[in-house]
Amino acid sequence: MTQEVNVKQTITLLRRLQESDLEIEQLNHKIASIPRKKDVLNRGLQQYIQMVEQEENRLADSRKERRQLEHSLEDHNLKDARYADQLMQVKTNKEYRALLTEIEQLKAKIREIEDKILDLMEESEELEKSIRWRKKKLEKKKQEVEAECHRLEKEEEALNHQLETKEAFKSELQDKLPLELLEQYNRIKSVRHGIALAEAKDGFCQVCHVRLRPQVYYDLRANKSILLCDNCHRFLFLREDEVVDPTKLM
Ligand SMILES: [Zn+2]
């Protein structure tokens, strides 16, 4: 194997490794987003369940208040009946008027309680209606969330499978590269935001946009050795159609 072929193959391997790394990163990103998506769905459902619970609590409170008022109404009505008896037995006009005033006050109180009971009955009816409607909707929401979570789990499974395949491919690529070069690649990648390779095109590094020295560009075209960009220190590569026979450059 000539050196030229060797350099060309090594660069190709590095490019594939870079592609694999980027694909793996993307897959990991997608996989990591799935639990978050499921969380959002479940939180939405929980909020809806809480809303139903709040209405149920309000309904229970409303019913309780109504029962209390109904008891109070019974007491007031009993008192009213007693007053009616007393009215028959009063001896003086003064007592009679005083009792009448009390009866009037009592009746006003009774009307007030009755109105309140009616309001509470109306409120209960509205809440019952709303709760029935919400519970129906909740069932639908539960099914939707369940179906979506199931879909996401399937997606996660498929992504994990893809990831395994990519990791295996990456591992094969790594095995084919000299260890020293692989370490260099990983070093560059870790300090250069995950991008260890840069395309050289029209005389420029396409990542940091710095003009390449003519010699670097020439050597690159000649496939004589693995080269780095002077500025960003990434491995440089040319697309296939730019790799020309060095003799033609002379
Ligand atoms: Zn550069």
Boltz pocket constraint, residues with backbone or C-beta under 6 A from the ligand:
constraints:
  - pocket:
      binder: B
      contacts: [[A, 198], [A, 205], [A, 206], [A, 207], [A, 208], [A, 209], [A, 210], [A, 229], [A, 230], [A, 231], [A, 232], [A, 233], [A, 234]]
      max_distance: 6.0
